[in-house]
């Protein structure tokens, strides 16, 4: 005759297996509480992070074990679980990758080069920056980004500046009209 407590993969013993597993988890929980109570602390129980983790993990597996927890209130274990859940998703949704931030000195240099050399385009400014050993994307050096907005992003030159540049392109270096 087979032992009914023996774990087998058969379907008729799954209820018994769950019951035995729950009892083992409850036993682990009670033993852990004894270990925590044996810590040398004069007034109140000091829980380490591993103790909290074990209590939350057992609660997650078997919510009915919440009644067997004596050393802390059940609401505390639920609060730890929620805090861990928030910490996990905060870590999971952190900003990873993307375009790295550009130092304000480099942005100021790009603005200055664009302002002092209005005929240079993005490829030229980008090339000059590469010769200086500064590696940035060419899209950051677009001509006309002269002033940062209050939100920290660059704004394009106004239409008046654009008309002024067209006039400079039509005129030669000495103010002579080429067209």
C-alpha positions in Angstrom: 0.0 0.0 0.0 1.3 3.4 -0.9 1.9 6.1 1.7 -0.8 8.9 1.2 1.7 11.6 2.3 4.2 10.7 -0.3 4.5 13.2 -3.1 3.7 11.9 -6.4 2.8 13.5 -9.7 -0.6 11.9 -9.8 -3.7 14.0 -9.8 -5.4 12.5 -6.8 -2.6 13.6 -4.5 -2.4 17.2 -5.5 -4.7 18.3 -2.7 -2.6 16.4 -0.2 0.6 17.9 -1.7 -0.7 21.4 -1.4 -1.7 20.8 2.2 1.7 19.4 3.1 3.5 22.2 1.4 1.3 24.8 3.2 2.2 23.1 6.5 5.9 23.1 5.7 5.6 26.8 4.9 3.8 27.5 8.1 6.5 25.5 10.0 9.2 27.6 8.2 7.4 30.8 9.2 7.1 29.8 12.9 10.8 28.8 13.0 11.8 32.1 11.4 9.9 34.0 14.0 11.7 32.0 16.7 15.0 32.9 15.1 14.1 36.6 15.1 13.0 36.5 18.7 16.4 35.0 19.7 18.2 38.0 18.3 19.8 40.0 21.1 17.6 43.1 21.3 16.5 44.6 24.7 13.2 46.2 23.9 11.7 45.5 20.6 12.1 43.0 17.9 14.7 43.9 15.3 14.0 42.5 11.9 16.7 42.2 9.2 15.9 42.6 5.6 16.1 38.9 5.0 13.5 38.3 7.7 11.2 40.8 6.0 11.8 39.2 2.7 11.0 35.7 4.0 7.8 36.9 5.6 6.7 38.7 2.5 7.6 35.7 0.3 5.7 33.3 2.5 2.7 35.7 2.5 2.9 35.9 -1.3 2.8 32.1 -1.6 0.2 31.4 1.1 -1.8 34.4 2.1 -3.6 32.3 4.8 -0.3 32.2 6.7 -0.9 35.8 7.7 -2.8 34.6 10.7 0.3 32.6 11.9 2.5 35.7 12.1 2.9 36.8 15.7 6.0 39.0 15.9 4.6 41.8 13.6 1.1 42.8 12.7 -0.3 41.3 9.4 -0.8 44.9 8.0 2.9 45.4 8.4 3.7 42.4 6.2 1.2 43.7 3.6 2.8 47.1 3.7 6.3 45.5 3.2 4.9 43.6 0.2 3.5 46.8 -1.3 6.7 48.7 -0.7 8.7 45.9 -2.4 6.2 45.9 -5.3 6.7 49.6 -5.8 10.5 49.4 -5.5 10.5 46.6 -8.1 8.5 48.5 -10.6 10.4 51.7 -10.0 13.6 49.8 -10.7 12.0 48.1 -13.8 10.8 51.4 -15.3 13.9 53.4 -14.7 15.4 55.4 -17.6 17.9 53.2 -19.3 19.6 54.1 -22.6 18.6 56.8 -25.0 20.7 59.8 -26.0 23.1 60.9 -23.3 22.8 64.4 -21.9 25.1 67.1 -23.4 27.1 69.3 -21.0 26.1 72.9 -20.9 29.7 73.9 -21.9 29.4 71.9 -25.1 25.9 73.4 -25.8 27.3 76.9 -25.2 30.2 76.1 -27.6 27.7 75.0 -30.3 25.7 78.1 -29.9 28.8 80.3 -30.0 30.1 78.6 -33.1 26.6 78.9 -34.8 26.4 82.6 -33.8 29.9 83.6 -34.8 29.8 81.6 -38.1 26.3 82.0 -39.5 27.2 80.5 -42.8 28.3 77.2 -41.3 25.8 74.5 -41.3 25.4 71.5 -39.1 27.9 69.3 -40.9 30.6 72.0 -40.7 30.0 72.6 -37.0 29.9 68.9 -36.3 33.2 68.4 -38.2 34.8 71.2 -36.2 33.7 69.7 -33.0 35.0 66.3 -34.0 38.4 67.9 -34.8 38.3 69.3 -31.2 37.7 65.7 -29.9 34.0 66.4 -28.9 31.8 63.6 -30.2 28.1 64.7 -30.5 25.4 63.9 -32.9 25.2 66.1 -36.0 21.6 66.8 -35.2 22.6 68.7 -32.1 24.6 71.2 -34.2 21.7 72.4 -36.4 22.4 75.9 -37.7 20.1 78.5 -36.1 20.0 77.2 -32.6 21.2 80.4 -31.0 19.2 80.8 -27.7 18.0 78.2 -25.2 14.4 78.5 -24.2 13.4 78.7 -20.5 12.7 75.0 -20.6 16.4 74.2 -21.5 15.8 73.3 -25.2 17.1 75.3 -28.1 14.8 77.4 -30.2 15.3 78.2 -33.9 16.3 81.6 -35.0 13.5 84.0 -35.6 12.3 84.9 -39.0 14.1 88.2 -38.9 17.4 86.5 -38.4 16.6 84.2 -41.2 15.9 87.1 -43.6 19.2 88.7 -42.5 21.1 85.5 -43.3 19.5 85.3 -46.8 20.7 88.8 -47.4 24.2 87.9 -46.2 24.2 85.0 -48.7 23.1 87.2 -51.6 25.8 89.8 -50.8 29.5 89.0 -51.1 32.1 89.4 -48.4 32.3 93.1 -49.0 28.6 93.8 -49.2 28.4 93.5 -53.0 25.3 92.0 -54.5 26.1 88.6 -56.2 22.7 87.9 -57.7 
